[in-house]
Amino acid sequence: MTTCKTYYDSPLGRLLGTAGEDGVTGLWFVGQRYFPQADELPVGDAQPELLRLGEWLDAYWRGERPQLAFRLAPAGADFRQAVWQLLLGIPHGQTTTYGALARQLADRWSRRVSARAVGGAVGHNPVSIVIPCHRVVGASGSLTGYAGGIGTKTRLLELEGVDMSTLFVPTSGTAL
């Protein structure tokens, strides 16, 4: 099977989902930073992984905590894959920092990992929402670095019931 696409109309805007024979390869807000060129991809609304992705999104938008019932197959180098795996471990309704993720990788690999490098991998996450990059904030509580926009990140965190009292939108800069 070749990679297929589907569109999903969410409360925060239209999403593009893609999947191939190994699983879901992408989920982006249409027009977000790093949005792929997918015009040439066939529509795969009946593709099982995309159907399950749609069901997962339906549950998520209802405020549920859906379990993954589909395979994930995002393309990326080993470092990015490691960061995305850590993102999957951030509980619904909670946040972590780029620095905390960097420390987790440093402990695992017994070498220094920078928060900036983690931020780059988080920012290039191709499966938004499902791989919850929106749950990563700056060390000071700043809401930085979401390819779908800070407003979207804020609304996702609010939907999940995150305590927003210590989080803020930075006025300038992108400190991690």
KACOR-V328270 format. One record per residue. N is the residue number from 0. RES is the residue in three letters. NEAR is the number of other C-alpha atoms within 12 Angstrom. Layout:
N|RES|NEAR ; N|RES|NEAR
//
This chain:
0|MET|14 ; 1|THR|18 ; 2|THR|28 ; 3|CYS|32 ; 4|LYS|36 ; 5|THR|35 ; 6|TYR|30 ; 7|TYR|28 ; 8|ASP|18 ; 9|SER|25 ; 10|PRO|18 ; 11|LEU|22 ; 12|GLY|21 ; 13|ARG|19 ; 14|LEU|30 ; 15|LEU|39 ; 16|GLY|45 ; 17|THR|47 ; 18|ALA|41 ; 19|GLY|29 ; 20|GLU|21 ; 21|ASP|22 ; 22|GLY|31 ; 23|VAL|40 ; 24|THR|34 ; 25|GLY|41 ; 26|LEU|44 ; 27|TRP|42 ; 28|PHE|32 ; 29|VAL|27 ; 30|GLY|18 ; 31|GLN|25 ; 32|ARG|20 ; 33|TYR|23 ; 34|PHE|25 ; 35|PRO|24 ; 36|GLN|16 ; 37|ALA|23 ; 38|ASP|15 ; 39|GLU|11 ; 40|LEU|21 ; 41|PRO|20 ; 42|VAL|23 ; 43|GLY|26 ; 44|ASP|23 ; 45|ALA|16 ; 46|GLN|27 ; 47|PRO|25 ; 48|GLU|33 ; 49|LEU|36 ; 50|LEU|28 ; 51|ARG|28 ; 52|LEU|41 ; 53|GLY|35 ; 54|GLU|21 ; 55|TRP|27 ; 56|LEU|34 ; 57|ASP|19 ; 58|ALA|19 ; 59|TYR|26 ; 60|TRP|26 ; 61|ARG|15 ; 62|GLY|19 ; 63|GLU|17 ; 64|ARG|20 ; 65|PRO|23 ; 66|GLN|19 ; 67|LEU|22 ; 68|ALA|20 ; 69|PHE|26 ; 70|ARG|26 ; 71|LEU|32 ; 72|ALA|26 ; 73|PRO|32 ; 74|ALA|24 ; 75|GLY|21 ; 76|ALA|13 ; 77|ASP|13 ; 78|PHE|25 ; 79|ARG|28 ; 80|GLN|26 ; 81|ALA|29 ; 82|VAL|41 ; 83|TRP|39 ; 84|GLN|28 ; 85|LEU|31 ; 86|LEU|39 ; 87|LEU|30 ; 88|GLY|22 ; 89|ILE|25 ; 90|PRO|24 ; 91|HIS|31 ; 92|GLY|24 ; 93|GLN|26 ; 94|THR|36 ; 95|THR|36 ; 96|THR|35 ; 97|TYR|40 ; 98|GLY|28 ; 99|ALA|27 ; 100|LEU|40 ; 101|ALA|35 ; 102|ARG|24 ; 103|GLN|26 ; 104|LEU|29 ; 105|ALA|21 ; 106|ASP|13 ; 107|ARG|15 ; 108|TRP|13 ; 109|SER|11 ; 110|ARG|12 ; 111|ARG|18 ; 112|VAL|26 ; 113|SER|23 ; 114|ALA|30 ; 115|ARG|25 ; 116|ALA|24 ; 117|VAL|38 ; 118|GLY|36 ; 119|GLY|29 ; 120|ALA|36 ; 121|VAL|43 ; 122|GLY|37 ; 123|HIS|36 ; 124|ASN|45 ; 125|PRO|39 ; 126|VAL|42 ; 127|SER|42 ; 128|ILE|44 ; 129|VAL|43 ; 130|ILE|39 ; 131|PRO|36 ; 132|CYS|51 ; 133|HIS|48 ; 134|ARG|48 ; 135|VAL|51 ; 136|VAL|43 ; 137|GLY|32 ; 138|ALA|25 ; 139|SER|20 ; 140|GLY|25 ; 141|SER|32 ; 142|LEU|40 ; 143|THR|38 ; 144|GLY|36 ; 145|TYR|40 ; 146|ALA|32 ; 147|GLY|34 ; 148|GLY|27 ; 149|ILE|28 ; 150|GLY|21 ; 151|THR|29 ; 152|LYS|34 ; 153|THR|32 ; 154|ARG|24 ; 155|LEU|37 ; 156|LEU|35 ; 157|GLU|23 ; 158|LEU|26 ; 159|GLU|27 ; 160|GLY|20 ; 161|VAL|24 ; 162|ASP|19 ; 163|MET|24 ; 164|SER|14 ; 165|THR|15 ; 166|LEU|27 ; 167|PHE|22 ; 168|VAL|26 ; 169|PRO|19 ; 170|THR|11 ; 171|SER|10 ; 172|GLY|12 ; 173|THR|23 ; 174|ALA|22 ; 175|LEU|31
//
